[in-house]
Amino acid sequence: MNEGNAFNTEPDVLLIGAGIMSATLGMLIKQLEPSWTITIVEKLDGAATESSDAWNNAGTGHSAFCELNYTPEKQDGTIDTTKAVKIAASFEESKQFWSYLVEHNIINPPSSFIHPIPHCSFVWGEKNVDFLRKRHSALTKCHLFKGMQFSDDPQEIEKWMPLVMDGRENGPVAATKMDLGTDVNFGSLTRCLFDCLKKDKTVSLHFNQDVTDLRKRAGKWEVKVKDEISGEKRTVRSSFVFIGAGGGSLPLLLKSDLPEGKGFGGFPVSGQWLRCINEEVIQQHHAKVYGLADVGAPPMSVPHLDTRWIKGKQELLFGPYAGFTTKFLKKGSILDLFKSIKFSNIKAMLGAGYHNLPLTKYLIDQVRLTPDARVDALKAYYPAARKEDWELAIAGYRVQVIKKDEEEGGVLEFGTEVVSAADGSMAALLGASPGASTAVSIMLGLLKKCFPQKASSDAWQAKFSEMIPSYGLSLGSDADLLKKVRTWTSGVLDLPNLEQTATAG
Ligand SMILES: Cc1cc2nc3c(=O)[nH]c(=O)nc-3n(C[C@H](O)[C@H](O)[C@H](O)COP(=O)(O)OP(=O)(O)OC[C@H]3O[C@@H](n4cnc5c(N)ncnc54)[C@H](O)[C@@H]3O)c2cc1C
């Protein structure tokens, strides 16, 4: 199906997949080089139908305000805030780019994709309370986390999260709360970006187009595309290709025979939520409340009780319950994992598999959870929860990156990885964490890697700074700069302005 302009089979840029990553890269390129032609091909019948859809992810604007796995406790008992600072600064870059797009009427209104919502952490038990106190103290030394509140007073915590305290037995509890947290509808944002892109005569966007193969010939990538409806086959020739196919990126990277992609493997993890269907309960919660992951659980299964805004309506989700799967995409095939095993990655896959047997067992056990066991997990966060108020929903899938390792053969990683050709002609995005929230930083890094000369040119540098005023500067070490950009983004995106509160106070 053609969306607007005719199919351009000789574009300057080919984007594979219509999720948030391709949308972000496409929009950045359109701002930097308006004359470049872009073709976007998507296997499914619409944009943002896999991980980027609102119901398939948690919609947390990851800023490390509430995610306890971003601040591990070191062996000496101190808290490592390095990852938290990096993620918080990355999300500030996303907010700046989105503010630029809102001001240029590319996305409007901001409430179509972003809502303020307090980001809270909640723990129980002496040891965890002590951890949270130390975490709060370590984080609030950095201006990125100024305004974060800590409490171990059950009455105060009840005001922040009444459902969490409803029916809870006495015992030590603690929570933190950051009012600058956000819920982001990445699906809405993605669709909005593509709607805007496809209006440009240099962009052609096509759904139901499955990329089946890709090869480099005579200095260009030749990409085979099959129309899922008509069966028509096309070859798209482009000097730059981005594989932004989410879970489908690894199989395409392996097919491309790119030397830099050799040895990579994938470990898929499925996800499920409990979705609240009782309006009265939904209205009683106004926060994203993150806890600690179970021992042996992967970081993406950190439980959270989340207020969401989807299609203009407030919702309440609990989860995710991560599970074992062999599919790489929600609408993928059960053969995906087996088909991804190649001579080049078998050692890494077996090594990572062998060293992660307890994780695999955990994920298989999670798939087998009974409805009562799922509600028991919810009751740890909402003790008065009733089974009849919740229904099971299927979330998106994530393919965790497996990389070669000298000692173990292969290691499993939980972050994202941009794999790019040495000549900059191709890049693929693997992995899914922290994910959509950091799409802007990831794509800025990709542009620098793939277009080094352009990226250091005066023209691109000036445009980067116009779109993202903190570009090239450190938000983690420059408090005045942070104040300036937060005042701007909070004003444009209708978020609380903590900077103003701090000054006034
Ligand atoms: C359960 C869960 C919770 C999450 N929570 C959060 C969160 O709270 N905050 C956050 O920031 N991130 C979160 N994420 C991560 C976030 O959803 C992803 O990082 C992000 O959506 C990935 O975007 P993408 O564009 O790479 O992939 P996708 O949105 O999956 O898009 C890839 C597209 O490529 C298409 N495709 C695949 N193969 C082909 C092919 N061969 N040819 C053509 N098209 C193809 C697919 O159909 C799909 O539309 C979560 C993810 C999951 C699964």
The ligand as an SDF file (V2000), in Angstrom:
LIG
                    3D

 53 58  0  0  0  0  0  0  0  0999 V2000
    7.0810   -4.7850   27.4780 C   0  0  0  0  0  0  0  0  0  0  0  0
    7.8700   -3.5880   27.0350 C   0  0  0  0  0  0  0  0  0  0  0  0
    7.8880   -2.4320   27.8090 C   0  0  0  0  0  0  0  0  0  0  0  0
    8.6350   -1.3290   27.3890 C   0  0  0  0  0  0  0  0  0  0  0  0
    8.5650   -0.1900   28.1370 N   0  0  0  0  0  0  0  0  0  0  0  0
    9.2270    0.9110   27.7170 C   0  0  0  0  0  0  0  0  0  0  0  0
    9.0960    2.1170   28.4500 C   0  0  0  0  0  0  0  0  0  0  0  0
    8.3870    2.1800   29.4470 O   0  0  0  0  0  0  0  0  0  0  0  0
    9.7750    3.1970   28.0050 N   0  0  0  0  0  0  0  0  0  0  0  0
   10.5850    3.1490   26.8960 C   0  0  0  0  0  0  0  0  0  0  0  0
   11.1810    4.1590   26.5790 O   0  0  0  0  0  0  0  0  0  0  0  0
   10.7110    2.0160   26.1750 N   0  0  0  0  0  0  0  0  0  0  0  0
   10.0440    0.9040   26.5500 C   0  0  0  0  0  0  0  0  0  0  0  0
   10.1390   -0.2480   25.8240 N   0  0  0  0  0  0  0  0  0  0  0  0
   11.0540   -0.2950   24.6650 C   0  0  0  0  0  0  0  0  0  0  0  0
   10.4360    0.3680   23.4380 C   0  0  0  0  0  0  0  0  0  0  0  0
    9.1270   -0.0820   23.2530 O   0  0  0  0  0  0  0  0  0  0  0  0
   11.3030    0.0350   22.2290 C   0  0  0  0  0  0  0  0  0  0  0  0
   12.6500    0.3810   22.4850 O   0  0  0  0  0  0  0  0  0  0  0  0
   10.8820    0.7930   20.9790 C   0  0  0  0  0  0  0  0  0  0  0  0
    9.4980    0.7720   20.7790 O   0  0  0  0  0  0  0  0  0  0  0  0
   11.5890    0.1660   19.7900 C   0  0  0  0  0  0  0  0  0  0  0  0
   11.2330    0.8750   18.6350 O   0  0  0  0  0  0  0  0  0  0  0  0
   11.6770    0.3310   17.2300 P   0  0  0  0  0  0  0  0  0  0  0  0
   11.3010    1.3550   16.2470 O   0  0  0  0  0  0  0  0  0  0  0  0
   13.1100   -0.0790   17.2810 O   0  0  0  0  0  0  0  0  0  0  0  0
   10.8810   -1.0550   17.0530 O   0  0  0  0  0  0  0  0  0  0  0  0
    9.3500   -1.3630   16.7560 P   0  0  0  0  0  0  0  0  0  0  0  0
    8.4230   -0.3780   17.3330 O   0  0  0  0  0  0  0  0  0  0  0  0
    9.1460   -2.7990   17.1440 O   0  0  0  0  0  0  0  0  0  0  0  0
    9.2510   -1.1990   15.1790 O   0  0  0  0  0  0  0  0  0  0  0  0
    9.9270   -2.0720   14.3090 C   0  0  0  0  0  0  0  0  0  0  0  0
    9.0700   -2.2190   13.0700 C   0  0  0  0  0  0  0  0  0  0  0  0
    9.8070   -2.9530   12.0850 O   0  0  0  0  0  0  0  0  0  0  0  0
    8.9070   -3.7880   11.3860 C   0  0  0  0  0  0  0  0  0  0  0  0
    9.6390   -4.8870   10.7520 N   0  0  0  0  0  0  0  0  0  0  0  0
   10.1910   -5.9670   11.3400 C   0  0  0  0  0  0  0  0  0  0  0  0
   10.7700   -6.7650   10.4160 N   0  0  0  0  0  0  0  0  0  0  0  0
   10.5720   -6.1610    9.2180 C   0  0  0  0  0  0  0  0  0  0  0  0
   10.9190   -6.5080    7.8810 C   0  0  0  0  0  0  0  0  0  0  0  0
   11.5970   -7.6220    7.5980 N   0  0  0  0  0  0  0  0  0  0  0  0
   10.5450   -5.6770    6.8760 N   0  0  0  0  0  0  0  0  0  0  0  0
    9.8530   -4.5240    7.1350 C   0  0  0  0  0  0  0  0  0  0  0  0
    9.4990   -4.1570    8.3760 N   0  0  0  0  0  0  0  0  0  0  0  0
    9.8600   -4.9680    9.4120 C   0  0  0  0  0  0  0  0  0  0  0  0
    7.9450   -4.2580   12.4820 C   0  0  0  0  0  0  0  0  0  0  0  0
    6.7340   -4.7180   11.9310 O   0  0  0  0  0  0  0  0  0  0  0  0
    7.7910   -3.0010   13.3270 C   0  0  0  0  0  0  0  0  0  0  0  0
    6.6860   -2.2220   12.9320 O   0  0  0  0  0  0  0  0  0  0  0  0
    9.3940   -1.3720   26.1880 C   0  0  0  0  0  0  0  0  0  0  0  0
    9.3550   -2.5200   25.3930 C   0  0  0  0  0  0  0  0  0  0  0  0
    8.5900   -3.6160   25.7900 C   0  0  0  0  0  0  0  0  0  0  0  0
    8.5350   -4.8130   24.8970 C   0  0  0  0  0  0  0  0  0  0  0  0
  1  2  1  0
  2  3  1  0
  2 52  2  0
  3  4  2  0
  4  5  1  0
  4 50  1  0
  5  6  2  0
  6  7  1  0
  6 13  1  0
  7  8  2  0
  7  9  1  0
  9 10  1  0
 10 11  2  0
 10 12  1  0
 12 13  2  0
 13 14  1  0
 14 15  1  0
 14 50  1  0
 15 16  1  0
 16 17  1  0
 16 18  1  0
 18 19  1  0
 18 20  1  0
 20 21  1  0
 20 22  1  0
 22 23  1  0
 23 24  1  0
 24 25  2  0
 24 26  1  0
 24 27  1  0
 27 28  1  0
 28 29  2  0
 28 30  1  0
 28 31  1  0
 31 32  1  0
 32 33  1  0
 33 34  1  0
 33 48  1  0
 34 35  1  0
 35 36  1  0
 35 46  1  0
 36 37  1  0
 36 45  1  0
 37 38  2  0
 38 39  1  0
 39 40  1  0
 39 45  2  0
 40 41  1  0
 40 42  2  0
 42 43  1  0
 43 44  2  0
 44 45  1  0
 46 47  1  0
 46 48  1  0
 48 49  1  0
 50 51  2  0
 51 52  1  0
 52 53  1  0
M  END
$$$$
